[in-house]
Amino acid sequence: MDEEASIILGDAIAFCQRDGQDARLINMLGQSRAVSLTEDTLTIEAPSRFAIAQLKKHQPTIEAYLEEIAFAPIALDIVAPQGAAAESAAATAPATAPTASPAVPASADGVPTIEHQHSDVSRETMAPLPIAAATSTNAPVTHMPIAHDAAAGADSGIAIKNTLSADDFRRMMNQMKGGAPTKSTQAAAPASPIPAPTVPAEQNTDGAPLAANSKFTFENFVYGPENSHAYRSALKFAALADERGTCTSLFIYGKSGLGKTHLLLAIKNELAEKSPEIKVKYANSQAYLDDLMTEFDRQKKSNAPIMQAYHGVDVLIIDDIQNIIGKRASVDYFFQLMDEFIRNNKKVVIAADRAPKDLSMDERLTSRFNAGMLCLVAEPSYEMKYKILQRYYENTIAAAPEAGDDSLLAAYGGDGGHLTDEHFKHMAEVSGTNIRELESFCERCAGEAGDREREGGELTFDDIDTIASQYFDTSAKKINVQTVQSVIEEQYGVTHEELIGPRRNANIAKARHIAIYLAIEMCEMTTTAVGAEFGNRNHSTVSTSYKKVQKMIQEDRTVTEDLKSLRDKITLRS
């Protein structure tokens, strides 16, 4: 019965997201626990007394959704959390409590603080953060929202996690530091804050400071199930960069164009802004090789140590190391450098197109990187591509300053035209998975839309398909559910009758869950339509299978790789 209660609560949350309900309501429902479900009542445990009061305000709306889901009136019973007594005692604390922040408190449900968490942050629950003191001295403890649901497309069934808000991001970074004030905070703030000393920023190849490029920040990174482990691990690495011996290595791998470089530069930019005293060296593989060759020439004239600029930093960030590993002349020096950093508990961030075990590295380094934070960045799903396109259009194309009347752009006829939500959906359907190509594709579509508008028309789906054919091999490729089922049956060694039938042994059940998940992701079908193709299963059963695979992705990083391989096979057969 508890499982059925969880299913109907999850469906209610999905309906709230579909109709664009208040994000705070969705967040509180998401933190509530389904206790039981009877014929006419769903009982849930709210995360706090404050949440109970807020949920009761929306109770008629939630009960209307419950009736829509269950096809019968369902009352909502909201009960207090098990720690309500402790919370009640906290609420009676005097308003003159000291303002100094203590060490991070243990949460009511026993969630450990960040110091006791495993380095794989995607498998742990973030410790709760107290709400800002300005709201109330007895405000309840709540979980910091990790992400906000995208407002646009909320009525279209597209569920994608957006980036963190700036305030949430700063609060999480402070929490990862152990709840203590940031370095710039003083016990008694002076009347005129003294600015931090200016530290020369490392230059890009064009001479501009790297940190000045605001595109490569954590706040601008769009993430979902495919890259959330890498995203959160990068956040944790940046937050604990000044803690020696903690989070000493981060290895991010995946195909080109999926956001690895964005995360590496986000770490560098975050440290340049918040911790300028930490010496950071960023280099891509070509810059590293160029520096190494220059050092060889210098050593012939003097006995200066090789790569002193690399050895002397606190955090070393190297991108695309597969190009270094492939050069025999440089690989020994690279191994020595990595070994020195790891032995001295200094910090290393690496990105590559393959996992350490597939790079033919020294066995000791492979073992060290595997023992650290090892993160796969997978190809974006339809939902993530939709959000990337939408966000790039809003932040880069639509937000660009208008051209002056005497500018070359104005003489040409203006910049990009208007793209609608339906445009973004179709663009996501026909596009590939390389994020750099997605952004260029979005630019082209916006430009074509501008041309059509100046001619008195509008951008059509045929126009988008024509542009997509110049970028992507998989443009407008339609995938049917029978292809998904066929690939899964071969992969797991089950018959079609077993896949859609009632049998529930472990292998068949897993194959069925994954087939349903991929059918929803790749075939543009509703849960009802998918259920009809899998033995006439109902909406709740299909939703349960989908959620089980989502949980598998979070708990086992190899599942993402398996799904990627299955997607490729399905796409090739379509």
C-alpha positions in Angstrom: 0.0 0.0 0.0 2.9 2.4 0.7 4.1 1.9 -2.9 0.7 2.9 -4.2 0.7 5.9 -1.9 4.1 6.9 -3.3 2.9 6.5 -6.9 -0.2 8.7 -6.5 1.8 11.3 -4.6 4.4 11.4 -7.4 1.6 11.7 -10.0 0.1 14.6 -8.0 3.5 16.4 -8.1 3.7 15.8 -11.9 0.2 17.3 -12.3 1.3 20.3 -10.3 4.3 20.7 -12.6 2.2 20.2 -15.7 -0.1 23.1 -14.7 2.6 25.5 -13.5 1.7 25.5 -9.8 3.7 27.4 -7.3 7.3 26.1 -7.2 7.2 26.2 -3.3 4.1 23.9 -3.3 5.9 21.4 -5.7 9.1 21.5 -3.5 7.1 20.8 -0.3 5.2 18.0 -1.9 8.4 16.6 -3.2 9.9 16.6 0.4 6.7 15.0 1.8 6.6 11.2 2.5 3.7 9.1 1.4 2.5 7.2 4.5 -0.6 5.2 3.4 -3.4 5.1 0.8 -6.9 3.8 1.6 -10.0 3.8 -0.7 -10.8 7.5 0.1 -7.7 9.0 1.9 -4.1 9.6 1.0 -1.9 10.3 4.1 1.4 12.1 3.7 4.0 13.2 6.2 5.1 16.8 5.6 8.7 17.8 6.2 7.8 20.5 8.8 4.9 22.2 10.6 5.4 25.2 8.3 5.0 22.9 5.3 1.8 21.5 6.8 0.3 25.0 7.0 1.3 25.8 3.4 0.1 22.5 2.0 -3.3 22.9 3.8 -3.7 26.2 1.9 -3.4 24.3 -1.3 -5.4 21.2 -0.1 -8.4 21.7 -2.5 -6.1 21.9 -5.5 -4.1 18.8 -4.5 -7.3 16.8 -3.8 -8.7 17.8 -7.2 -5.5 16.3 -8.8 -5.9 13.2 -6.6 -9.5 12.7 -7.9 -8.3 13.2 -11.5 -5.6 10.5 -11.0 -7.7 8.0 -9.1 -11.0 8.6 -10.9 -12.7 8.9 -7.4 -12.6 11.4 -4.6 -9.5 11.1 -2.5 -9.1 13.2 0.7 -5.6 14.4 1.7 -4.5 13.9 5.3 -1.3 15.8 6.1 0.4 14.7 9.3 3.3 16.2 11.2 6.9 14.8 10.8 8.3 12.4 13.4 10.6 15.1 14.7 7.7 17.5 15.3 8.2 17.5 19.1 11.8 18.7 18.6 10.6 21.3 16.1 8.0 22.5 18.5 10.6 22.9 21.2 12.7 24.9 18.9 9.8 27.1 18.0 9.6 28.3 21.6 13.3 29.3 21.8 13.8 33.0 22.8 14.0 35.5 19.9 17.2 36.8 21.3 19.2 33.6 20.4 22.8 34.3 19.5 23.3 35.2 15.9 26.7 33.5 15.5 26.4 30.5 13.1 27.2 27.2 14.8 28.7 24.2 13.0 26.3 22.6 10.6 23.6 20.9 12.8 22.5 17.3 12.2 19.1 17.4 10.6 16.0 16.0 12.3 16.0 13.0 10.0 19.6 12.2 10.7 21.1 13.3 7.4 24.9 13.6 8.0 26.7 16.9 7.5 28.9 17.3 4.4 32.1 16.3 6.3 30.7 12.8 6.8 29.3 12.3 3.3 30.9 10.1 0.7 32.5 12.0 -2.2 29.8 10.7 -4.6 27.5 13.5 -3.7 24.8 12.4 -6.2 24.1 9.4 -3.9 23.7 11.5 -0.7 21.0 13.8 0.5 22.2 17.4 1.0 22.2 18.4 4.7 19.3 20.9 5.4 20.0 24.6 5.5 18.3 26.9 7.9 16.1 29.6 6.3 17.5 33.1 6.4 17.2 34.6 9.8 15.5 37.7 8.3 12.3 35.7 7.7 11.7 34.5 11.3 13.7 33.6 14.3 11.8 30.3 14.6 11.7 29.4 11.0 11.7 25.7 10.4 14.6 23.8 8.9 14.0 22.9 5.2 16.0 21.3 2.5 17.8 23.7 0.1 16.2 23.4 -3.3 18.8 21.8 -5.6 17.1 23.0 -8.8 14.0 24.8 -10.1 11.6 23.3 -12.6 11.5 25.2 -15.8 8.5 27.5 -16.1 8.4 27.5 -19.9 7.0 24.3 -21.3 5.4 23.4 -17.9 2.1 22.7 -19.7 3.7 20.6 -22.4 4.7 17.6 -20.3 8.4 18.5 -20.5 10.1 17.9 -17.1 13.7 19.2 -17.0 15.7 20.6 -14.1 16.9 24.1 -14.6 20.1 25.7 -13.2 20.3 26.8 -9.6 19.2 30.3 -8.7 22.1 32.6 -7.7 20.9 32.7 -4.1 20.5 28.9 -3.8 23.9 28.4 -5.3 25.6 30.7 -2.8 23.8 29.0 0.1 24.9 25.6 -1.1 28.5 26.6 -1.5 28.4 28.0 2.1 26.8 24.8 3.3 29.5 22.6 1.7 32.0 24.7 3.6 30.5 23.4 6.8 28.0 26.2 7.5 30.7 28.7 8.5 30.8 32.2 7.2 32.6 32.7 3.9 36.1 34.0 3.9 35.0 37.6 3.3 32.7 37.6 6.3 34.0 39.2 9.5 32.7 38.8 13.0 32.0 42.5 13.1 31.8 44.0 9.6 33.7 47.3 9.3 31.8 50.4 8.2 33.8 50.5 4.9 34.6 47.1 3.6 38.2 46.8 2.4 38.3 45.3 -1.1 40.3 42.1 -1.6 43.7 42.6 -3.2 43.5 42.4 -7.0 45.0 39.1 -8.3 46.0 39.1 -12.0 43.6 36.8 -13.8 44.9 34.2 -16.3 44.4 35.3 -19.8 42.5 33.6 -22.6 44.2 33.4 -26.0 42.5 36.6 -27.0 43.9 38.4 -23.9 40.6 38.7 -22.0 40.5 37.4 -18.4 39.0 33.9 -18.3 36.8 34.7 -15.3 35.2 37.6 -17.3 33.6 35.1 -19.6 30.4 34.7 -17.6 29.1 31.9 -19.9 31.2 29.3 -18.1 29.7 29.4 -14.6 27.8 26.9 -12.5 24.8 29.2 -12.6 24.7 29.0 -16.4 25.0 25.2 -16.6 21.8 23.4 -17.5 21.7 19.9 -16.0 19.6 16.8 -15.8 20.0 13.1 -15.0 22.6 12.8 -17.8 25.1 15.1 -16.1 23.9 15.9 -12.6 26.5 13.6 -10.9 29.3 15.5 -12.7 27.7 18.9 -11.9 27.3 18.3 -8.2 30.7 16.8 -7.9 32.2 19.9 -9.6 30.3 22.0 -7.1 31.6 20.0 -4.2 35.2 20.2 -5.6 35.0 24.0 -5.9 33.5 24.4 -2.4 36.2 22.3 -0.7 39.1 23.4 -2.8 40.9 24.9 0.2 40.5 21.8 2.3 43.7 19.8 1.9 43.2 16.1 1.6 39.5 16.4 0.8 38.2 15.8 -2.7 41.7 15.6 -4.2 40.7 14.4 -7.6 37.8 14.9 -10.0 37.7 13.0 -13.3 34.9 14.0 -15.8 34.6 12.0 -19.0 32.2 11.8 -22.0 32.0 12.5 -25.7 33.0 15.9 -27.1 30.6 18.8 -26.9 28.6 17.6 -23.8 29.7 20.3 -21.2 32.9 18.9 -19.7 34.9 22.1 -20.5 32.1 24.2 -19.1 32.4 22.5 -15.8 36.2 22.8 -15.7 36.0 26.5 -16.4 33.2 26.9 -13.9 35.5 25.5 -11.2 38.3 27.9 -12.3 36.1 30.9 -12.5 34.4 30.2 -9.1 37.8 29.9 -7.4 39.1 33.0 -9.1 36.2 35.0 -7.8 35.7 33.5 -4.3 39.2 32.2 -3.4 41.8 34.2 -5.2 44.5 33.0 -2.8 44.3 29.5 -4.3 46.7 29.1 -7.2 44.9 27.5 -10.1 46.3 26.4 -13.4 44.0 25.6 -16.3 45.3 24.1 -19.6 43.8 22.2 -22.4 45.8 19.4 -23.9 47.3 21.6 -26.7 48.4 24.3 -24.2 50.0 21.6 -22.0 51.9 20.2 -24.9 53.0 23.6 -26.1 54.2 24.5 -22.6 56.1 21.2 -22.3 57.9 21.7 -25.6 58.8 25.3 -24.5 60.2 23.9 -21.2 62.3 21.3 -23.1 63.9 24.2 -25.1 64.6 26.2 -21.9 66.1 23.3 -20.1 68.8 22.9 -22.7 70.0 26.4 -21.8 69.4 26.2 -18.0 68.7 23.5 -15.4 65.3 25.0 -14.5 62.7 22.3 -13.4 60.4 21.1 -16.1 56.9 22.6 -15.9 57.5 24.6 -12.8 54.4 26.7 -13.6 52.3 23.5 -13.2 54.1 22.1 -10.1 53.7 25.3 -8.2 49.9 25.6 -8.1 47.3 24.3 -5.6 44.7 23.2 -8.2 45.6 21.8 -11.6 42.9 21.6 -14.2 43.7 19.8 -17.5 41.2 19.3 -20.3 41.1 16.6 -23.1 44.0 14.5 -21.6 43.4 11.7 -24.2 45.5 13.9 -26.5 48.3 14.0 -24.0 48.2 10.2 -23.3 48.6 9.6 -27.0 51.9 11.4 -27.2 54.7 9.2 -26.0 57.2 12.0 -25.5 54.9 13.7 -23.0 53.2 10.9 -21.2 56.0 10.2 -18.7 56.1 13.9 -17.5 52.3 13.8 -17.2 52.3 10.7 -15.0 55.0 12.3 -12.8 53.0 15.5 -12.5 49.8 13.7 -11.6 51.5 11.4 -9.1 53.2 14.3 -7.4 49.8 16.1 -7.0 48.0 13.1 -5.6 50.9 12.2 -3.2 50.9 15.7 -1.8 47.1 15.9 -1.4 46.9 18.7 -4.0 43.9 19.0 -6.2 43.6 17.7 -9.7 40.7 18.1 -12.2 40.8 16.1 -15.4 38.5 15.8 -18.4 38.7 13.2 -21.1 36.6 11.5 -23.8 37.0 8.1 -22.1 37.1 6.7 -18.6 40.5 6.2 -16.9 40.5 2.5 -17.5 40.2 3.0 -21.2 43.1 5.5 -21.5 46.0 3.1 -21.1 47.3 5.2 -18.2 49.6 4.0 -15.4 47.7 1.5 -13.3 48.4 3.5 -10.1 46.9 6.7 -11.6 43.9 4.7 -13.0 43.3 3.3 -9.5 43.7 6.8 -7.9 41.2 8.4 -10.3 38.7 5.6 -9.9 38.9 6.0 -6.2 38.2 9.8 -6.4 35.2 11.5 -7.9 34.7 9.8 -11.3 31.8 11.3 -13.3 30.3 10.5 -16.7 28.7 13.2 -18.8 26.2 11.5 -21.1 24.4 12.8 -24.1 21.4 15.1 -23.4 17.9 13.7 -23.6 15.0 15.4 -25.5 14.0 17.3 -22.4 17.5 18.6 -21.8 18.0 19.6 -25.4 14.7 21.5 -25.2 15.9 23.4 -22.2 19.4 24.1 -23.6 17.9 25.6 -26.8 15.4 27.6 -24.9 17.9 29.0 -22.4 20.5 29.8 -25.0 17.9 31.7 -27.1 16.7 33.7 -24.1 20.1 34.5 -22.6 22.2 34.9 -25.7 20.1 35.7 -28.7 17.0 37.4 -27.4 19.0 39.2 -24.6 21.5 40.6 -27.1 21.5 44.5 -27.2 19.6 45.9 -30.1 21.7 47.2 -33.0 21.9 51.0 -33.5 20.3 52.6 -36.5 23.7 53.2 -38.1 25.2 49.8 -37.4 26.1 47.2 -40.0 23.6 44.8 -38.3 20.8 47.3 -38.7 21.8 47.8 -42.4 21.6 44.1 -42.9 18.1 44.0 -41.5 18.4 43.1 -37.8 19.3 40.0 -35.8 17.4 36.9 -35.0 13.7 36.5 -35.1 11.2 35.1 -32.5 11.2 31.4 -31.6 8.2 30.0 -29.9 7.9 27.1 -27.5 6.6 24.9 -30.3 9.8 25.8 -32.3 12.0 24.7 -29.4 10.1 21.4 -29.1 10.6 20.6 -32.7 14.2 21.7 -32.7 14.9 19.3 -29.7 13.2 16.5 -31.6 15.3 16.8 -34.8 18.7 17.9 -33.3 21.7 15.9 -32.3 23.4 15.8 -28.9 26.5 18.0 -29.3 25.8 21.1 -27.2 28.1 23.4 -29.2 26.2 22.3 -32.3 22.9 22.8 -30.6 23.8 26.5 -29.8 24.9 27.1 -33.4 21.7 25.4 -34.6 19.7 27.7 -32.4 21.5 30.7 -33.9 20.7 29.6 -37.4 17.0 28.9 -36.6 16.7 32.4 -35.0 18.3 34.0 -38.0 16.0 32.2 -40.4 13.0 33.2 -38.2 14.2 36.9 -38.5 14.4 36.5 -42.3 10.9 35.0 -42.5 9.4 37.8 -40.3 10.9 40.5 -42.4 9.2 38.9 -45.4 5.9 38.9 -43.6 6.0 35.1 -42.8 7.1 32.9 -40.0 9.5 30.0 -39.3 8.0 26.6 -40.2 8.9 23.1 -39.1 10.1 22.4 -42.7 12.6 25.3 -42.3 13.9 23.9 -39.1 14.2 20.4 -40.7 16.2 21.9 -43.6 18.6 23.6 -41.2 18.9 20.5 -39.0 19.9 18.4 -42.0 23.0 20.5 -42.3 24.0 19.9 -38.7 22.8 16.4 -37.7 22.7 13.0 -39.2 19.7 12.0 -37.1 17.4 14.9 -38.1 13.7 14.2 -38.1 14.4 10.5 -37.4 11.2 8.9 -36.0 11.5 6.0 -33.6 8.7 3.5 -33.0 8.1 1.5 -29.9 8.5 -1.8 -31.7 12.1 -1.0 -32.4 12.7 -0.2 -28.8 11.1 -3.5 -27.7 13.1 -5.5 -30.3 16.5 -4.0 -29.1 15.7 -4.6 -25.4 14.5 -8.2 -26.1 17.9 -9.0 -27.8 19.9 -7.2 -25.1 18.3 -9.0 -22.2 17.5 -12.3 -23.9 13.7 -12.2 -23.4 10.9 -12.9 -25.8 8.3 -10.3 -26.8 5.6 -12.2 -24.9 7.7 -12.1 -21.7 8.5 -8.4 -22.2 4.8 -7.4 -22.4 3.4 -10.2 -20.3 2.7 -10.5 -16.5 5.9 -12.4 -15.4 8.0 -10.5 -12.8 11.3 -12.4 -12.4 14.3 -10.0 -12.0 15.7 -10.2 -15.5 12.3 -9.8 -17.3 11.2 -7.0 -14.9 14.4 -5.0 -15.5 14.1 -5.4 -19.2 10.5 -4.2 -19.1 11.3 -1.2 -16.9 14.1 -0.1 -19.3 12.0 -0.7 -22.4 9.2 1.5 -20.9 11.7 4.2 -19.9 13.2 4.3 -23.4 9.8 4.2 -25.1 8.8 7.3 -23.1 12.1 9.1 -23.8 12.5 8.3 -27.5 9.1 7.6 -29.0 7.2 10.8 -28.1 4.4 8.8 -26.6 2.2 9.4 -23.5 2.3 7.0 -20.6 -1.2 5.7 -21.6 0.0 4.9 -25.2 3.1 3.2 -23.9 1.1 1.1 -21.5 -1.1 -0.1 -24.4 2.1 -1.4 -26.1 3.2 -3.3 -23.0 0.2 -5.5 -22.3 -2.3 -2.7 -21.7 -0.7 -1.6 -18.5 -2.2 1.4 -16.8 -0.7 4.9 -16.3 0.5 4.3 -12.7 2.3 1.1 -13.6 4.1 2.8 -16.5 5.0 5.8 -14.3 6.4 3.4 -11.7 8.7 1.7 -14.3 9.9 5.1 -15.5 10.7 6.2 -11.9 12.5 3.0 -11.1 14.9 3.5 -14.0 15.4 7.2 -12.9 16.4 5.8 -9.5 18.7 3.3 -11.1 20.5 6.1 -13.0 21.1 8.0 -9.7 22.3 4.9 -7.8 24.5 3.2 -10.4 26.5 5.3 -12.9 27.0 2.4 -15.2 23.2 2.4 -16.0 23.7 5.7 -17.8 26.3 4.1 -20.1 24.1 1.1 -20.7 21.2 3.4 -21.7 23.5 5.4 -24.0 24.5 2.1 -25.8 20.8 1.1 -26.1 19.8 4.5 -27.5 22.5 4.2 -30.1 21.3 0.8 -31.2 17.7 1.9 -31.4 18.6 5.0 -33.3 20.7 3.0 -35.9 17.7 0.7 -36.5 15.2 3.5 -36.9 
